[in-house]
């Protein structure tokens, strides 16, 4: 198997039952594995709620490390609609030409810096640097802010050997509290200030609500973007013909981005809380239990996707859920797509091939399910055209 391959540990259980049960900190989770069930349940906020104890819908649960509600991620309709109406225009800014140019300059600079030189460790020295610097564009803050965020490392809530780390999470929360206070004292055109001045459904946003949006922006788009960028580079290293084809056929690059998102599925799953006794895949689910929408499994559903375990660069029918589905589709999807689009354009323009030198997989473990989501270490060498 290629070192860049992302396997599907859910395949047999998805075919046999359509669901699986896994443990999580004394609050077990029933995972939905088929695309139809995942999409249907994601759309049904009445039966499968996101607006529960802050942190409970995340898998693994974060109830023990935070009490701030991430907004609009942990809010159900109809309240959710007001927050999305406020936030969507801001998070669509990556479609603006000036934003695209800043991303282009950033990624060109990173690639140029690492072309035809000593090997580069992609996770720490490329993907994290790219993600952190690009986040300053999304927040509209000084690019120097990225230096501190880079120093936090790749996992916002996790330390070595620990799935969750409250002390490490507190570093992020304290930082955001400090930035909110600075924006109150000296408003600017950054996201903190915009939110502090905003109203939702006729009510001014509270500091806690502003914090909830910012926490989501930091944590939701960190490891996922790092995984997407790193997996893409590793794939091109082992499939030089794919990079050659995208160079020769720029018209299919948009499809290729969607295919990478489907295949890599940077976020394995996301939970919901059952509001009333119901059934999940013909399996009884009691009120106040947790389910998860397993995006990674749904994206490999063999009844929907032909050759689901292969990357098909020009896949025409691709109803993937790599960015979630329905009202809770990923707020940062436009930003993430633009990063991948720009990365592929720059690699096609400047890089002839990539040597894959060393890898260490990043494996998530859910009882018997072990899923590779990316890399703990990835060393490559960029070769110029």
C-alpha positions in Angstrom: 0.0 0.0 0.0 1.2 3.5 -0.8 2.3 5.6 2.2 -0.1 8.3 1.1 -3.1 5.9 1.1 -6.0 6.7 3.4 -7.8 3.4 4.2 -11.4 2.8 5.1 -11.7 0.9 8.4 -15.5 1.2 8.4 -16.1 -0.7 5.1 -17.2 -4.1 6.4 -19.4 -2.8 9.2 -20.9 -0.2 6.9 -21.9 -3.0 4.5 -23.1 -5.4 7.2 -25.0 -3.1 9.7 -24.6 0.5 8.7 -23.7 1.6 12.2 -21.1 1.0 14.9 -20.9 1.6 18.6 -17.8 3.1 20.2 -16.9 4.2 23.7 -15.9 7.8 24.6 -15.2 8.9 28.2 -18.3 7.1 29.7 -20.5 8.7 27.1 -20.7 6.2 24.2 -21.4 7.0 20.6 -23.4 5.3 17.9 -21.7 6.0 14.6 -23.8 6.3 11.4 -21.7 4.9 8.5 -23.8 5.2 5.3 -24.1 8.4 3.3 -27.9 8.3 3.1 -28.2 8.0 6.9 -25.6 10.6 7.6 -27.1 13.2 5.3 -30.7 12.5 6.5 -29.7 12.8 10.1 -27.5 15.9 9.6 -30.6 17.6 8.2 -32.8 16.6 11.1 -32.0 19.0 13.9 -35.2 18.2 15.7 -34.2 14.6 16.4 -30.4 15.0 16.3 -29.4 18.2 18.2 -26.2 20.2 18.2 -27.5 22.6 20.9 -26.6 20.6 24.0 -23.9 20.8 26.7 -21.0 22.7 25.1 -18.4 20.2 23.9 -20.7 17.2 24.0 -21.3 16.8 20.2 -17.5 16.8 19.6 -16.0 13.3 19.4 -14.0 12.9 21.6 -16.2 14.9 23.9 -14.8 18.3 25.1 -17.2 18.8 28.0 -14.3 18.4 30.5 -12.1 21.1 28.9 -14.5 23.9 27.9 -17.8 25.5 28.7 -17.9 28.0 25.9 -20.4 27.2 23.2 -18.9 27.2 19.7 -21.1 29.3 17.5 -22.8 28.6 15.1 -21.6 25.0 15.3 -23.4 24.2 18.6 -26.6 26.1 17.9 -29.8 24.6 16.3 -32.3 26.2 14.0 -34.0 28.6 14.0 -31.4 30.4 16.2 -28.6 29.1 14.0 -30.0 31.0 11.0 -29.3 34.4 12.4 -25.7 33.6 13.2 -25.0 32.1 9.8 -26.6 35.1 8.1 -24.1 37.3 10.0 -21.1 35.1 9.5 -21.4 33.8 5.9 -20.4 37.0 4.1 -17.3 37.3 6.2 -16.3 33.7 5.6 -16.9 34.0 1.8 -14.1 36.7 1.6 -11.6 34.1 0.3 -13.5 34.4 -3.1 -12.3 38.0 -3.3 -9.3 38.7 -5.7 -7.3 40.5 -3.0 -7.7 37.5 -0.6 -6.7 35.1 -3.4 -3.6 37.1 -4.1 -2.5 37.1 -0.5 -2.9 33.3 -0.4 -1.0 33.0 -3.7 1.9 35.2 -2.3 2.0 33.1 0.9 2.1 29.7 -0.8 4.5 30.8 -3.5 6.8 32.1 -0.8 6.7 28.8 1.1 7.2 26.7 -2.0 10.1 28.9 -3.3 11.7 28.7 0.1 11.8 24.9 0.0 12.5 24.3 -3.7 15.7 22.4 -4.5 17.1 22.6 -0.9 17.4 20.3 2.0 14.3 18.1 2.7 11.4 19.9 4.5 9.3 18.4 7.3 5.9 19.2 6.0 3.7 19.1 9.1 5.6 21.6 11.3 7.5 23.6 8.7 5.0 23.9 5.9 1.4 22.9 6.6 1.3 24.5 10.1 3.0 27.6 8.8 0.6 27.8 5.9 -2.5 27.3 8.0 -1.5 29.8 10.7 -0.5 32.5 8.3 -3.6 32.0 6.2 -5.7 32.2 9.4 -4.6 35.9 9.8 -6.2 36.6 6.5 -9.5 35.0 7.7 -9.4 36.9 11.0 -8.1 40.1 9.3 -5.3 40.4 11.9 -1.6 41.2 11.5 0.4 38.4 9.9 2.9 38.4 12.8 0.1 36.9 15.0 0.8 33.6 13.2 4.2 33.3 15.0 2.5 32.7 18.3 -0.1 30.3 16.9 2.7 28.3 15.2 4.4 28.0 18.6 1.3 26.2 20.0 2.0 23.2 17.7 -0.4 21.2 15.5 -3.0 20.1 18.1 -4.9 22.9 19.8 -6.4 20.6 22.5 -4.0 17.7 22.6 -0.6 17.0 24.2 1.7 14.1 23.5 0.0 10.9 24.6 -3.3 12.7 25.7 -6.4 12.9 23.6 -7.5 16.0 25.4 -5.6 18.5 27.5 -7.5 21.2 29.4 -4.3 23.1 30.2 -3.4 23.4 26.6 -6.9 24.4 25.6 -6.8 27.1 28.3 -3.9 28.7 26.4 -6.2 29.2 23.4 -9.1 30.4 25.5 -7.0 32.9 27.5 -5.5 34.3 24.3 -8.9 34.8 22.7 -10.2 36.5 25.9 -7.2 38.9 25.7 -7.8 39.7 22.0 -11.5 40.4 22.7 -10.6 42.9 25.4 -8.1 44.5 23.1 -10.8 44.9 20.4 -13.2 46.4 22.9 -10.6 49.0 23.9 -9.4 49.7 20.3 -11.9 48.5 17.7 -10.5 47.8 14.2 -11.6 46.0 11.1 -10.7 42.5 12.4 -13.2 39.7 13.1 -13.2 40.4 16.9 -14.3 44.0 16.4 -16.8 43.2 13.7 -18.5 40.6 15.9 -18.5 42.8 19.0 -20.3 45.5 17.0 -22.8 43.0 15.4 -26.4 42.1 16.2 -28.1 38.8 15.7 -31.9 38.7 15.6 -31.9 42.3 17.0 -29.6 41.5 19.9 -26.0 42.7 20.3 -23.6 39.7 20.5 -22.2 39.0 23.9 -18.5 38.6 24.6 -19.2 34.9 25.3 -20.9 34.5 21.9 -18.0 36.3 20.2 -15.6 34.0 21.9 -17.6 31.0 20.7 -17.2 32.1 17.1 -13.5 32.7 17.5 -12.8 29.4 19.3 -14.6 27.5 16.5 -12.5 29.4 13.9 -9.3 28.5 15.6 -10.0 24.9 16.5 -12.2 23.8 13.6 -9.8 24.9 10.9 -6.4 23.9 12.4 -5.8 20.2 12.2 -8.3 19.8 9.4 -6.4 22.2 7.1 -3.0 20.8 8.1 -4.3 17.3 7.3 -5.7 18.3 3.9 -2.5 20.2 2.8 -0.2 17.4 4.1 -2.2 14.6 2.5 -2.3 16.4 -0.8 1.5 16.8 -0.9 2.1 13.2 0.1 -0.3 12.0 -2.6 1.4 14.0 -5.3 4.8 12.7 -4.1 3.6 9.1 -4.7 1.5 9.8 -7.8 3.6 12.1 -10.0 1.2 11.4 -12.9 -1.6 13.1 -11.0 0.4 16.3 -10.6 1.4 16.0 -14.3 -2.3 15.6 -15.3 -3.5 18.6 -13.3 -0.7 20.6 -14.9 -1.9 19.6 -18.3 -5.6 19.8 -17.6 -6.2 22.8 -15.3 -10.0 22.6 -16.1 -10.3 19.5 -13.8 -8.5 21.0 -10.8 -11.8 22.0 -9.2 -13.1 18.4 -9.4 -9.7 17.2 -8.0 -10.1 19.4 -5.0 -13.5 18.0 -4.2 -12.1 14.5 -4.7 -9.2 15.0 -2.3 -11.6 16.3 0.3 -13.8 13.2 -0.2 -10.9 10.8 -0.1 -8.9 12.4 2.7 -12.0 13.4 4.9 -9.8 15.6 7.2 -12.5 15.3 9.9 -13.6 11.7 10.7 -16.9 12.5 12.3 -19.1 14.8 14.3 -21.7 14.1 16.9 -25.2 14.9 17.7 -27.4 14.3 20.8 -30.7 12.3 20.3 -33.6 14.4 21.6 -36.2 11.6 21.7 -36.2 7.8 21.5 -35.7 7.0 17.8 -33.9 4.6 15.5 -30.5 4.9 13.8 -30.0 2.5 10.9 -32.8 0.3 12.4 -31.0 0.4 15.7 -32.7 1.8 18.8 -31.2 5.1 20.0 -32.5 6.5 23.3 -33.1 10.2 24.1 -30.0 12.0 25.5 -27.6 9.4 23.9 -25.0 10.5 21.4 -24.7 9.6 17.7 -22.0 10.6 15.2 -22.2 11.4 11.6 -19.2 9.6 10.2 -18.2 11.8 7.3 -15.2 9.6 6.5 -17.3 6.4 6.2 -20.0 8.1 4.3 -17.5 9.4 1.8 -16.5 5.8 1.0 -20.0 4.5 0.6 -19.7 1.9 -2.2 -23.4 2.2 -3.1 -22.8 5.9 -4.0 -19.2 6.3 -5.1 -17.7 4.1 -7.9 -14.2 3.0 -6.9 -14.5 4.7 -3.5 -11.1 3.8 -2.3 -9.3 5.4 -5.3 -8.7 9.0 -6.1 -10.5 9.8 -9.3 -9.2 13.3 -10.2 -12.1 14.1 -12.6 -14.9 12.4 -10.6 -18.1 13.8 -12.0 -20.6 12.7 -9.4 -19.3 13.5 -6.0 -21.9 14.2 -3.3 -19.2 14.0 -0.5 -19.8 15.3 3.0 -16.2 16.2 3.7 -17.3 19.6 4.8 -20.4 18.3 6.6 -23.9 18.7 5.3 -27.1 20.8 5.6 -27.2 23.8 7.9 -24.1 22.9 9.8 -21.9 22.6 6.7 -18.4 23.9 7.5 -18.2 27.7 7.9 -14.6 27.7 6.8 -15.1 25.5 3.7 -14.5 28.4 1.2 -11.3 29.3 3.0 -10.1 25.7 3.0 -11.0 25.2 -0.7 -9.1 28.3 -1.7 -6.0 27.1 0.2 -6.1 23.8 -1.6 -6.8 25.4 -5.0 -3.9 27.8 -4.6 -1.6 25.1 -3.4 -2.3 22.9 -6.4 -1.9 25.9 -8.8 1.5 26.8 -7.3 2.7 23.2 -7.2 1.7 22.8 -10.9 3.5 26.0 -11.8 6.7 25.5 -9.8 7.2 21.8 -8.8 8.2 19.1 -11.2 8.1 16.2 -8.7 8.1 15.6 -5.0 10.3 12.9 -3.3 8.6 11.2 -0.3 11.4 10.5 2.2 9.9 9.8 5.6 6.5 9.4 7.1 4.9 8.7 10.5 1.1 8.2 10.4 -1.4 10.1 12.6 -3.8 7.4 13.6 -7.2 7.9 15.3 -8.4 5.0 17.4 -12.1 4.3 18.0 -12.1 0.9 19.8 -11.5 -1.5 16.9 -11.5 1.2 14.3 -8.1 2.6 13.5 -8.1 5.4 10.9 -5.2 7.3 9.4 -6.2 11.0 9.2 -2.8 12.3 8.1 0.8 12.4 9.5 2.6 13.1 12.7 5.7 13.5 10.5 6.1 13.9 6.7 9.5 14.6 5.1 9.7 15.4 1.4 11.9 17.1 -1.1 10.4 19.5 -3.7 12.1 19.3 -7.1 11.7 22.3 -9.4 10.3 22.0 -12.9 
